[in-house]
Amino acid sequence: MRVCLELSSQETYNVLHVEHQHCRQDWIEMSALTQRAKDPRAAKISRRSVLGSLAGGVAAALAGCAATAEKEPRVWLNMTQKELNDAYSQFIYAPNIGQVIDRWSSNSDLVRARLGQPRKHSYGDLPVESMDVYQANVSKAPVHIFIHGGAWQQGTAEGYGFPAEMFVNAGVHYVVPDFSWIQDVGDSLYPMADQLRRAIAWVYRNAEQFGGDPQQIYLSGHSSGGHLAGVMVTTDWEKEAGLPADIIKGGLCCSGM
């Protein structure tokens, strides 16, 4: 495997990780050879012959990887298109991500069973332009708005109800807006940012409908939602929406970009 010294440590890791995936089958075959060498039925095989076979297998695997790499064009920082795509895919470097997402969904169902269903409010004309509001039993309570993740191309408010119980029990309203996925809005982040600005503006103007204090709005976002939360806290609210510059009193970008 080659080490690309011109890359950052993370980028080098991405390259080596992907090449490891390409060569994985070769290593599996070499592992099987090692296991056969340990088998008593193969006792006549000498240590030298086993080591020689392993060395030959390693050389062949690396040569195969190098040949494959040379055939594929490099598109960015000495990475092929597949390597670049895989570096951005959690399904490649976090193979249990599906299980984690399923757990978030089931935990959200459990929270709704304990707290009750959230109130639905629309902040725009499109069906997706709505939000789930989990109400605390406190008047003039702070409002926490959570922007869900999903690589900008998946995820819903329903699947991110699981944090609500923590906030509601602390006397804070928990709000999760739905918004369009990037593939549904021309592969542009701008419509998504516009939707979230309108959602936050709606909360500010209508917080008293559900017992919220418009002067105590806080924000967080996870993963790609962390990026969008960063966009929200750096928004010029006076220019964009005619609202106070400090409409968001605090923000947290969780595991985002």
C-alpha positions as CSV (number, residue, x, y, z in Angstrom):
1,M,0.0,0.0,0.0
2,R,1.3,3.4,-0.8
3,V,1.6,6.3,1.7
4,C,0.9,9.7,0.1
5,L,3.1,12.1,2.0
6,E,1.4,15.1,0.4
7,L,-1.9,14.3,2.0
8,S,-3.1,15.2,5.5
9,S,-3.2,12.4,8.0
10,Q,-7.0,12.1,7.6
11,E,-6.7,12.0,3.8
12,T,-3.9,9.5,3.9
13,Y,-6.1,7.4,6.2
14,N,-9.0,7.6,3.7
15,V,-6.7,6.5,0.8
16,L,-5.2,3.6,2.8
17,H,-8.6,2.5,4.1
18,V,-10.1,2.3,0.7
19,E,-7.1,0.4,-0.7
20,H,-7.5,-2.0,2.2
21,Q,-11.1,-2.6,1.1
22,H,-9.9,-3.3,-2.4
23,C,-7.3,-5.8,-1.2
24,R,-9.4,-7.4,1.5
25,Q,-10.1,-10.6,-0.4
26,D,-6.4,-11.2,-1.0
27,W,-5.7,-10.9,2.7
28,I,-8.6,-13.3,3.5
29,E,-7.0,-15.9,1.2
30,M,-3.6,-15.4,2.9
31,S,-5.3,-15.9,6.3
32,A,-6.8,-19.1,5.1
33,L,-3.3,-20.3,4.1
34,T,-2.0,-19.5,7.6
35,Q,-4.9,-21.5,9.2
36,R,-4.1,-24.5,7.0
37,A,-0.5,-24.3,8.1
38,K,-1.6,-24.7,11.7
39,D,-3.7,-27.7,10.9
40,P,-2.0,-30.9,12.3
41,R,-2.8,-32.6,8.9
42,A,-0.4,-30.1,7.4
43,A,2.5,-30.9,9.8
44,K,4.8,-31.8,7.0
45,I,4.8,-28.3,5.7
46,S,7.9,-26.5,6.9
47,R,8.0,-23.1,8.5
48,R,10.2,-21.9,5.7
49,S,7.7,-23.0,3.1
50,V,4.8,-21.3,4.9
51,L,6.7,-18.1,5.3
52,G,7.7,-18.2,1.6
53,S,4.1,-18.7,0.6
54,L,2.9,-15.8,2.7
55,A,5.6,-13.6,1.4
56,G,4.6,-14.5,-2.1
57,G,1.0,-13.9,-1.4
58,V,1.7,-10.4,0.1
59,A,3.8,-9.4,-2.9
60,A,1.0,-10.6,-5.2
61,A,-1.7,-8.8,-3.3
62,L,0.3,-5.5,-3.2
63,A,1.2,-5.8,-6.9
64,G,-2.5,-6.4,-7.7
65,C,-3.6,-3.3,-5.7
66,A,-0.9,-1.2,-7.4
67,A,-2.0,-2.4,-10.9
68,T,-5.6,-1.7,-10.1
69,A,-4.8,1.8,-8.8
70,E,-2.7,2.6,-11.9
71,K,-5.7,1.8,-14.1
72,E,-8.1,4.2,-12.3
73,P,-7.7,7.9,-13.0
74,R,-7.0,10.2,-10.1
75,V,-9.6,13.0,-9.7
76,W,-8.5,14.8,-6.5
77,L,-5.5,14.6,-4.2
78,N,-4.3,11.4,-5.8
79,M,-7.6,9.7,-5.1
80,T,-9.8,7.8,-7.6
81,Q,-13.5,8.8,-7.8
82,K,-14.5,5.7,-5.8
83,E,-11.9,6.4,-3.1
84,L,-13.2,10.0,-2.9
85,N,-16.9,8.9,-2.8
86,D,-16.1,6.2,-0.1
87,A,-14.3,8.8,2.0
88,Y,-17.6,10.7,2.4
89,S,-19.8,7.6,3.0
90,Q,-20.4,6.6,6.6
91,F,-21.7,3.2,5.2
92,I,-18.1,2.5,4.2
93,Y,-16.1,3.5,7.3
94,A,-18.9,2.9,9.9
95,P,-20.5,-0.4,8.8
96,N,-22.9,-0.3,11.8
97,I,-24.5,3.0,10.8
98,G,-27.7,1.3,9.7
99,Q,-28.1,-0.3,13.1
100,V,-27.4,3.1,14.9
101,I,-30.1,4.9,12.8
102,D,-32.6,2.1,13.5
103,R,-31.9,2.5,17.2
104,W,-32.5,6.3,17.0
105,S,-35.9,5.5,15.3
106,S,-36.9,2.9,17.9
107,N,-35.8,5.1,20.8
108,S,-37.9,8.0,19.2
109,D,-40.9,5.7,19.2
110,L,-40.3,4.9,22.9
111,V,-40.1,8.6,23.8
112,R,-43.3,9.4,22.0
113,A,-45.0,6.5,23.9
114,R,-44.0,8.2,27.2
115,L,-44.4,11.9,26.3
116,G,-47.2,11.6,23.7
117,Q,-47.2,12.7,20.1
118,P,-45.6,16.1,19.3
119,R,-47.7,19.0,18.0
120,K,-47.2,19.6,14.3
121,H,-46.8,23.1,12.9
122,S,-46.2,24.3,9.4
123,Y,-43.7,27.0,8.6
124,G,-44.2,27.0,4.9
125,D,-46.4,25.9,2.0
126,L,-44.7,22.6,1.1
127,P,-45.7,19.4,2.9
128,V,-42.1,18.9,4.1
129,E,-42.1,22.4,5.6
130,S,-43.3,21.4,9.1
131,M,-41.9,20.8,12.5
132,D,-42.5,18.6,15.5
133,V,-42.9,20.4,18.8
134,Y,-42.5,18.4,22.1
135,Q,-43.9,20.7,24.7
136,A,-42.6,21.1,28.3
137,N,-45.2,21.7,31.0
138,V,-43.8,25.1,31.7
139,S,-45.0,28.5,30.5
140,K,-42.5,30.9,28.9
141,A,-40.0,28.0,28.7
142,P,-36.8,28.1,26.6
143,V,-37.0,26.6,23.1
144,H,-34.4,24.2,21.8
145,I,-34.4,23.7,18.0
146,F,-32.6,20.6,16.7
147,I,-31.5,20.2,13.1
148,H,-31.2,16.6,12.2
149,G,-28.4,15.0,10.1
150,G,-28.4,12.6,7.2
151,A,-25.7,13.7,4.8
152,W,-28.1,16.4,3.6
153,Q,-30.0,13.7,1.7
154,Q,-31.9,11.7,4.3
155,G,-33.5,11.9,7.8
156,T,-36.8,13.2,9.2
157,A,-38.0,14.9,12.3
158,E,-39.8,11.8,13.3
159,G,-36.6,9.8,13.5
160,Y,-35.0,12.4,15.8
161,G,-37.5,12.5,18.6
162,F,-35.3,10.6,21.0
163,P,-33.6,13.6,22.6
164,A,-37.0,15.2,23.4
165,E,-37.4,13.6,26.8
166,M,-34.2,15.0,28.2
167,F,-35.2,18.6,27.2
168,V,-38.9,18.3,28.2
169,N,-38.0,16.9,31.6
170,A,-35.7,19.9,32.1
171,G,-38.5,22.3,31.3
172,V,-37.4,23.1,27.7
173,H,-39.5,22.8,24.5
174,Y,-37.9,20.6,21.9
175,V,-38.5,21.4,18.3
176,V,-37.3,19.4,15.2
177,P,-38.1,20.9,11.8
178,D,-38.4,18.8,8.6
179,F,-36.8,20.2,5.5
180,S,-36.1,19.1,1.9
181,W,-33.3,16.7,1.0
182,I,-30.6,18.1,-1.3
183,Q,-31.5,15.7,-4.2
184,D,-35.0,17.2,-4.2
185,V,-33.9,20.8,-4.5
186,G,-31.5,20.7,-7.4
187,D,-28.5,19.5,-5.4
188,S,-28.3,22.9,-3.7
189,L,-27.8,23.7,-0.1
190,Y,-29.4,27.1,-0.4
191,P,-33.0,26.0,-0.5
192,M,-32.4,23.9,2.6
193,A,-30.8,26.9,4.5
194,D,-33.7,29.1,3.4
195,Q,-36.2,26.6,4.8
196,L,-34.4,26.4,8.2
197,R,-34.2,30.1,8.4
198,R,-38.0,30.3,7.9
199,A,-38.5,27.5,10.5
200,I,-36.5,29.5,13.1
201,A,-38.3,32.7,12.2
202,W,-41.7,30.9,12.6
203,V,-40.6,29.7,16.1
204,Y,-39.6,33.2,17.1
205,R,-42.9,34.7,15.9
206,N,-45.1,31.9,17.2
207,A,-43.4,30.5,20.3
208,E,-46.1,31.8,22.6
209,Q,-48.6,29.4,20.9
210,F,-46.9,26.5,22.6
211,G,-45.7,28.2,25.8
212,G,-42.3,29.1,24.5
213,D,-40.2,32.2,25.2
214,P,-39.1,33.8,21.9
215,Q,-36.2,35.5,23.8
216,Q,-34.8,32.1,24.8
217,I,-34.2,30.2,21.5
218,Y,-31.3,27.8,21.3
219,L,-30.1,25.7,18.5
220,S,-28.1,22.5,17.8
221,G,-27.5,20.2,14.9
222,H,-25.9,16.8,14.3
223,S,-23.6,15.7,11.5
224,S,-24.8,17.5,8.3
225,G,-27.3,19.2,10.6
226,G,-24.2,20.5,12.4
227,H,-23.1,22.2,9.2
228,L,-26.6,23.7,8.7
229,A,-26.7,24.8,12.4
230,G,-23.4,26.7,11.7
231,V,-25.1,28.4,8.7
232,M,-28.0,29.4,11.0
233,V,-25.9,30.9,13.8
234,T,-23.9,32.9,11.2
235,T,-27.0,34.3,9.5
236,D,-27.5,38.0,9.3
237,W,-31.0,37.8,10.7
238,E,-31.7,41.5,10.5
239,K,-30.9,41.5,6.7
240,E,-32.4,38.0,5.9
241,A,-35.6,38.1,7.9
242,G,-36.0,41.5,9.6
243,L,-35.5,39.9,13.0
244,P,-33.1,40.6,15.9
245,A,-29.5,39.8,15.3
246,D,-29.4,37.7,18.5
247,I,-32.5,35.7,17.7
248,I,-30.4,32.5,18.5
249,K,-29.1,32.8,22.0
250,G,-26.7,29.8,21.8
251,G,-25.7,27.1,19.4
252,L,-24.0,23.7,19.3
253,C,-22.7,21.9,16.2
254,C,-22.5,18.2,17.2
255,S,-20.3,15.8,15.2
256,G,-20.7,18.0,12.2
257,M,-18.5,19.6,9.5
